[in-house]
Amino acid sequence: MTNEIDFAWPFAPRGHGFAEDVLDGLSRSEKRLSCLYLYDAVGSDLFDEITRLPDYYPTRAETDILSAHGEEMLGEEMLDGAGEDVALVEFGSGSSRKTEILLERAPRLALYAPIDVCGSALEKARVRLSARFPHLRVTPIVADFSQPVALPEDLAGRRRIGFFPGSTIGNFAPDEARGLLLAMRILLGPGGRLIVGVDLKKEPSRFIAAYNDAHGVTAAFNLNLLARINRELGGGFDLSGFGHQAIYDEREGRVEMRLVSRRRQTATIGGRDFAFSRGEAIHTEDCYKYAVDEFRAAASGAGWAPGRVWTDAEALFSVHELRAPAAGPGAIGSAASF
């Protein structure tokens, strides 16, 4: 049995369901689809393939950081012998591959609660991790972590460490990112900690190579969103009529992914026709990049105390430790019911 955490979510819900969001997004003057819907079972597998590509540096760099500094990130709770009272909560866990690096370094950890929208990916991860770490209780939660989440009751009374890898924070506009960090602080509770991956600003050419790979895997990942609409909503998209595009907007500090119409065409979804002119784009994802000080300021604005920061040897990627204040008189958002 679970209960909703009892606080007001700090930003508006991102949508009401796949069909409603698709129809709404394609009805806008500047067509847009939520990146949340990129990650069905097919999309999740394609993204795993992307993370293994030579030019996709974020996964490789973050893995190096976690391997080199994992003990420091989890050490306090594990070294004091109280690991049995600690739970690791991961936001947007996917295959949980990077999480294994931390789990290897946390033999006393009592519970791992991965949160993801893809139930099949969660189940694969649960089976794999339960076999590798038989002492560990793995409790998957199928949910959109950007919305209020119901946590298992056995997290009550445990200290919580949040894990938010993969620079997923960059998929949120700055105001949304601060709101999400605030929600995570409340969810993890007084004295909680958050370990979060953040992609760093760098030469634009590195971004374009990473988000527009020569093997076409990122293009297939992006186009799968249209294929998913066809599969699940009876859509009429001709995938050959759209091309993948990735650009870096230096002023906004973000990579933008789009699907660009190659010709004038019409797609029918749910009995509604959507016309596309040649060159018209569907905006599918934003990936904001930060300097270290920029992200620390954003975290402070959400009530976190920024802690240690780790980077890889090339300073391509960063992992930040954030600390929630302990409970006390006047603490904002300190109470959560489970």
Beta strands, then each sheet from edge to edge (+ up, - down):
strand 1: 2-4
strand 2: 86-91
strand 3: 111-116
strand 4: 137-138
strand 5: 141-142
strand 6: 150-152
strand 7: 159-164
strand 8: 193-199
strand 9: 242-249
strand 10: 254-261
strand 11: 265-269
strand 12: 272-276
strand 13: 281-288
strand 14: 305-311
strand 15: 317-323
sheet 1: 1+ 6-
sheet 2: 4+ 3+ 2+ 7+ 8+ 15- 14+
sheet 3: 4+ 3+ 5+
sheet 4: 9+ 10- 13+
sheet 5: 11+ 12-
end
